[in-house]
Amino acid sequence: MIRGALFDLRGQRSLKTFLILAVLFVAAVVVVNLVAGVFALFFDIAVLAAGIVVRLTCDIVFLPPYVRAKRAPVPFHAAEAEGGRLEIVNGVPVLSLTGANRRMGRQAGILVKDQLQFLMKNFLHFVFRNPARRTAALEKARSLERHIPGQYLEELHGISETAGA
């Protein structure tokens, strides 16, 4: 056997060398893992930052029209009309409607007319100003109409009568 060889376990010197190298190897593995972890952390942070930038960019590009135009939605105010009531309960608008379906629709149309007109003016014009999108939206609405119960359609007709929709 060659004297002084690393794996000559007969002498203490070789055993000490082996143990030192083993500890150094473990330390090197730990350091490499720490460095890899730090790089992974930086990579994760970079990906997160890129995601935030993309999200912010998308939010800026796809913000609702009233936000981009700095127009606030029309606030709700307590009111009564034709036997229906609009109350604000803990900051939430609550409609209380009475009567037949068309009458309830008329009440709702009167009570939330300003909000509905705001919605139509600031959102639906994006759909309806493009002829292809308008046609597609109307076709979709007609196909959905068959699946809406008659009493709900009556209520919608009442809303459109009084809200100018």
N, C-alpha and C positions, 0 to 999 in steps of 0.2 A: 504494500500500500504506500502511496506517496505521502511523505510527511508534510504537514501543513495544509493538506487539502481541506477544503471547506467542510466536506461531509465525513471527515475522519472523526468519528464520535468517540474514539479511544482517548483522546486528549481533551482537557478542559478548554484549551484555547480554541479549538475548532467548534466546540459546543457554544462557547461565548460568542464567537463570530456568527455562528448560525442564528443564535437568539437575537443578536443585535440586528442582523440583516432581516430577520423575520419581523422584528418590531418596526424597523425602518420601512419594510414593505407594507405592513398594516397602516403605518402612519401615512405613507404615500397614497394608499388606497383611500384613506379617510380624507386626505387633502384633495385628491382628485374628485371624490364625491362631493366635498364641500364646494369646490370650484364649479363643478357641474351643476350643483344645486343653486349656486349664486347665478350662474348663467341662465339656468332654467327660470329662476325667479325674475331676472331681468327680461327674459324672453316673454314670460307671462305678463309682466308689467307692460312691456311693449305691445303685446297683443291686446291687452285690456285698454291701453291708451288708444290704440288704433281703432278698437271697437267703439270707444267713447267718441272719438272724432267722427267715425262713420255715423254713429247714432245721432250725434249733434248735427252733422251735415244733413242727414236724412230728415231730421226733425225740422231743420231750417227750410229745406226744400219742400217738404210735404206738410208744413203747418196748415191748419185750416185757414181758409181765406180771411175770416174775421180777425185772426191773430196776426196774420201778415199785414193786414190793412190797419191794424191797431184799433179795430172796432170791437167793443165789448158786446156780448150778447145782450139782448133786451131783458131787463130784470122783470121778474114776476111781481105783481102787486095783488093784494087781497081785493076781491071784487065779487059782485053777484050779478047774474043775468038770467032772465027767463026761468027762475027757480033753481038754477045751478050756482055753485059757489066755488071760488078759488081762495084757498087759505094758505098761509105760509106757516108750516109747523116745523119748528126747530130749523128754519132755513130751507125747508123742502116744500116746494109748491104741491098742494094736494087739491085735486078737483073732486067735488061732490056733485054728482049729476042726478037728475030725477026725470021720470017720464019714459016715453017710448024711445027707441034707439035713435030715430032721426032727431027727435027733440033733444036728447042728450048730446048728440053731435053738434046741434046748433048752439047749445049752451057752451060746450067746449070751444067751438069756433069763435064765439064772442069773447070768452074769457082769456084765450091764449092767441088771439088774432095777431098781435104784434110779434110774438115769438115765432109763430108759423110763417109770417111774412118775412121776418128776418132770415129764417132757415131757407126759405125758397130763394130769396134774393142773394144770399151769400154762399149757398152750397149747391142748390139744384141747378143754378144757371151754368155751373161748370159742366154738368151732364147735358143739359139741354141746348147749350150753344153750339155743340158739335153735332151735325145732323146724323152721323153714324151712331154716336153714343145715344142720342135722343131716340132714334128708332129702336136700338137694342133695349134701352130702358123701358120704353113703352111696350114692346113685345113681352119683356119679362114681367111687367106689371099685369098685362092682360092674361098671361099664362098663370100667374099667381092668383089672380082674381077668382078663378074657378074653385080654388081651394079655401077661400075665405068664406066663413059662414055669412048668410044673408044679413043677420042682425048687425054684424060688424060693418058690412058694406053700407047699410043704412046709416050707421053712425058716421062713417067717413063722408057720406054724401051730405049729411047735416053739417059737418065741420066745413066742407068746401063751400056750402051755401053762405055761411056767415063769416068765414075767415077770408073769403076772396081767393081761395086756392083753386 
